[in-house]
């Protein structure tokens, strides 16, 4: 059958399925392979996004997809079906759901630490309602159960993943971190170590991305360019005619945006709605859009959630402007790179010249001054050196010299946590 016919068949299939349908099942019912099924879903999603006369969209949830309504028509649907709160969940249930959704996986003791009261009965009711489930146990004495929200929770609240939850401050995250540190002894932490996370912060032109790549090659640890995520979202906003500084417009855009980070071949691909944005994010326009959109709390919450999820699963090197202070404040190895303003501008100009950009040194310095001021003065997670970050001025250092210094620091920290070396290639 033609692609158009398969698209129509897929739409009909998702309509009658109701619940999320796995890509494998779609492939079986449509008589195509799994990759083609995934491609058809992405095409159908983009068609709905472009069609102003359609109230439908596609929701993707962990290897599955379903037909759903666009969030912009929530008022109309609420008038017909009643709001989500008509489910008659108690305030205690909503509080508990929030703690689990924002901090998953969480234990019952961690929930109690945030709420201040025993939540066992509330958790049991949420499990009965199909909104919460046990996903494993924590490797500490007593092996407490780890809790996470379910696909039913995501469907009931109109989400494709917990990344779409509205931003909150770090109160719950900090409370749980403090609770965990108080309750676990050093021996317990050593017996179940977190993957090694290396945070590299600093302003544009300080050499973060280049040095992160070289450090990655030497240590065998994957690197995540967080700036590329904000650049990609900024480019998408520009393409849609949205101002990257318009909080509500960006919030609406993110509610219908899927971002995936592909590190499979050790070269990062930043995929937005299935499209690789990597070739389009290194222009001056993309830089300015990234600075504007990254200053919005809703955007930072969206990207930070993805970054933390990746960092939980594997050893990782991240470079950005607030990795050690906000994204991974408990990262065991932190660096802050800097250089003189003129050196940074010359480095950036060389990058632009390689891309055929006609910008002058004066243009670059002016843009850099604006970006530095905006990043350092923003209300949420401004660019600054973490108290425990190693400061390296790269102005008069070769890339090799900088990497050697960083390797020495990592080696010293490994003597305290030798099990990190076992997670490098994970």
N, C-alpha and C positions, 0 to 999 in steps of 0.2 A: 504493500500500500504506500501511497505518497505520504510525505511528511505532514501535509495539511490534513489528510484523513486521520493520521495517527494523533495529531493534536486534538482533533474533534473527538476521537474515541477516548483519549486521555481525559478530556474535560468531562465527558459523560460518565466515565468510570469514577472519577473523584466525586462527582455530584452524588451518585448513588451510594458510594462507600461511606460517606459521612465522616467516619473516624479517619485518622491518618493511615495512609496506605504505604507500605514499604516499597522502595524502589525495586526490590526483587520481585514482589508480587505484581507491580505494574508491568515489569518486563515480561512476566509469564502471561498475564492476561492480554497484553498487546502483541505478543509474539515478536518482541525485539530484545536486544541485549540490554544489560543494566545501564551501561554508559549512555545508550541512546535514550533510555527512559529518563535518566537524569537530565539529559539535554532537552528533552521534550518538556519537562517540568520547568526548566529555566526559561525556555522560550514562551511557555504559557504565562509564566509569572511576568515576564517583560511585556507581553501583550496586554495584560490587565493593567500594568503600570502606565502604559501609554494611552490607554483608552479612557477618555474622560466620561464616557457614557456607561462605563461598567462599574458596578459597586462591589466587584469580586477581586480577590487576590489569592495567592498561593502561600500557605504557611508550611515551612519545612521544619521538621522536628526529628533530629537524630536519625537520619537515614530514611525518613518517611516524609510524606507531604499530604496535605489535605486542602480542599477548597474552603475558603473563608471569606468573610466580608471585610471591606476596608474599614479601618478605624475611623475614618472621617465621617462615616454614617452611623456611628455608635448611638447618637441621640435618637435617631429614627428607630433603630432596632430595640433600644432600651424601652422606648414607648410601647413597643409591641410585646416584648418578652418580659420586661421588668429588668431592673439593674442586677448586677452580680450580687449585691448585698442582700437581695431578696432570697438568697440561698439560706439566710438566717444563721450564718456563722456568728459566733459570739465575738466580742472584741478580743477576748483572750485567744481565740482561734486565729483571728487575723494577725495578732501580734506574733504568735508562734509561727505562722506561715511566713511572715516577713523575715523573722530571724533565720529560718531554715533556707528560704529562697536566696537571701543575700549572702549567706555564709556557708552554703552547702559545700561538702557534707558536714553536718554539725551533729554533735552528741546531745543527749538530753541534759547533761550537766552544763554544757555550753549554753543551751537555751535558757536554762535556769539562771546562769550567770548574767545574762542580758536582761531577762524579765524580772528577776529578783524573787520569783516564786516557783514552786514545783509545777512542772508542766506535763507530767506523765499522763494524766487523764486526758488532757487536751490533745497530746500527740496521738494517743490511742484512738480518739474520735476522728482525727484527721486521717489516720491510716485506714480506718473503717470507711471513711468517705471517699477513699481512693485519691486523696490529694497529696499524701506523703507516703514514702516507702523507705524501707531499710535497704541500704546499698552496700553494706559491708560492716566491718568492725575496725576499731582503732587499735593499733598494735601497742597497747599500754596495759598495765595490770588491770584485770577485770574485763578487758576487751569490750568496751562499750560500743553499742550499735551506732552506726553512722546513718544519718537521715538526709533525704533529699526530696524535692518535690517531684511529682509525677507528670506524665504527659497529660493526664486529666486536668491537673492544675493549670498547665499551660493553655489547654484548650478552653477551660472555663474562664480564664482571664484574658483570652485573646492574644496570647504570646506564642512566638515560635521557639523562644529559648529565654532563659533567665537574663540574658544580655539585654533584653528589651525592657527590663524593669526600670522604673524612673530612678534617677540618681538620688542618693541619700548621702549624708555625711558619713565619716568613718567611725561613728560611735560604736556600732555593733561590732565592726571588725576589730577596733582597738580593744573593746571589752573582752572579746573572745581571746584575742592574742594575750592580753594580760592574764586572763584566767588560766590559759594553757601554760604560760610560763610559771605561774605560781604553783600549779598542781603537778607539773612534771619535773622530776629531778634531772640533773645533768646526765646521769646514767641512762635514764629512760629516753631522753632526747637522742643520745648517741646510738641507742639500740634501734631506733626507727628514724634515721635522718631524713631531712627534706632533700630533694635534689639540689645540687649546687646552682645558685643563681648569682651571676656576676653583673652588677649594675654599673653602667658607664654613662655618666651625665656630663653635660657641658653645653656651651653655646654653639651655634652654627660655625663651621670652619675650624673647630678645635681638633678635628681629625677623628671624631668618635666612630663614624661608620667604617672608615678604612681600617682603623686599629682594631675594632671589634671583629672584623672579618679575619684579620691576620691572627688575632688571639684565638679565634674559633678554630682556624686551621691547625694551630700549634697544639691546642689542648684537646681537640676532637670534640668540641661542644658546639651545638648549633647556635646561631645568632639570630636575634629577632630585632629588626629595624622598626621600632615603634613609630618613628616619625613618618615612615611610609604609610602607616595606617591613617594618620591624620591627613596626610597629603592626598591619599586616595579619596577620602570622604570629602575633602575640600574640592577636589576636581569634580566629583559627582554633583556636588551642590552647584558649582558653576555651570555645568552642563544642563542642569535642570532650571537654570535661571534663578536660583535661590541665593540670597546673600549668606555667605558663610558665618556671619555674625548674628543672623536672625534666629534667636533661640527656638521659637515656636515652629518656624518653618523647618529648621534642622531636626527638631524633635519628630515632626511628622515624617520627614524623609527617613530618619533612622528606624522608625517603626516598620518600614517596609523595605529595609536594607539588610542584605545578608553579606557578612564579611567572613572570608576564610583565609587563613594564612597557610600557604603550602611551602614547607621546608624540606620536602622529600629529596630533592637533589642538591641540598645544601646551599641553594641560591633562592632567596625568598621571593615568592610571588604573592602579591597582595590582590586577592580576588574580591571584587565587589559585584554582587548579583551575578556571579559566575564569570565575570570578565576580568582578565588580568590588567590592572591599572599601572603596572610597573613602568611601561614606556612613557607614561604621560605625567609623572609626578615630580620631575626634576626641573621644572621651569620656574622662573620668578613668580609667575601668577599662582602656581601651585604652592609655592612657599608662603606667599601672603595669605592664600586661602587656608592653608594649614594652620597658620598662626591665629587667624580669626576663629576658625571652627574649633580648634583645640582649647580655646579659652572658655568655651561653653561647658558648663557642668554636665549637661546631658551627653555631650560627645565624649568627654573624658571618662564618664562612667561606662559608656558603651565600649570604648577601647580597652580600658583598664580591666574590665571583666574578662575580655578575651585574653589579654596578656597574662592575667593571674591563672586562668585555666590552663594555659600552655605551660606556665612555670611550675604548676603542681605536678605535672606528668613527667618532666624530664629536665636534665641539666640544661642551662640556657644562659646565653650572654645577651643582655638587652642594652641598647643604647638609646638615649633620649635626653630629656631635660628634667624629668622628675622621677626617674626610676627608683633611685635610692631613698627619696624622701616621701614618695606617695604610692607608687605602684608596688614596690617590694621594700617597704621600710625595714624589714627584718632580713634583707639579703646579707649573707655572711661576708661578701666581698664587694666593696663599693669603690669606684674611682670617680673623680671629677676632673675632667680635662679642660684646659683653657689655653689661650695664646693671646698675643697682643692683637688689637683690633685690626691693624694693617696686615699682619700675617694671615689672620683668618680671612680677610677680604680677598687677598691675593690667591689663597687656596680655593676659595669659592669661585673666583673669576676663572681660574684654570679649568674647573669642572664645567662651567658654562661654555667656555670656548670650545671644549671638546664636543659639546652638543651643538655647536654652531650658533650659540646665542650671541647677539651683538652688544650685550651690556658692557659698560665701561667700569673701571675700578670705582669711580665716583658713584655710579648707580648702585653697585654692589655694597659699598660702604653705607650709603644712605638706607638701603633696604635692611642691611644688617643691624644698623643702629635702631631702626624702628622695631624690628623683630626682637632684639634684645630687650628693649624697653617694655614691649608688650608682654613678653614671656616672664620678665622679672616682676612686673607690677600686677599681673592678673590675680584675681581673688582666690581662685582654686588652684592649689599646687603650683605656686610660682617656681621658676627656675632658681635653684640655690644649691649650694653644696651641703650635703648631709654632714652632720657632726662627725660621723665615723668614716667618712669617705677619704681616700688617699688623694691629695691634690697633686696634679702633675701639670706643669706649664710646658707645653710642647713647642713654644716659640723657637727655641734654639736646639731642638732635639730631632733626630731622625726618627722615622717611624719604627725602625728596628730597635732603637734605644728605648722608646716608649714601651714597646711590647715587652722587651726584656725586663724592664722595671715591674711591669704588671705581672709577668710570669713569676718573678721572685716573690711578690706579695701573695699570689695564689698558692705557691708552694709552702710558704710559711703558714697560711691558714689551713692547708691540707694536713699539716702535722697535728692539728687539733681535731680535725674531722677526716681521717684517712679514708673512710668509706666513700667519699665523693668520687674517688678515682674509679670506682666500680660503676658509676652512673653516667660517665661521660658520653658513652656512645649510645645511650638509651634513646 
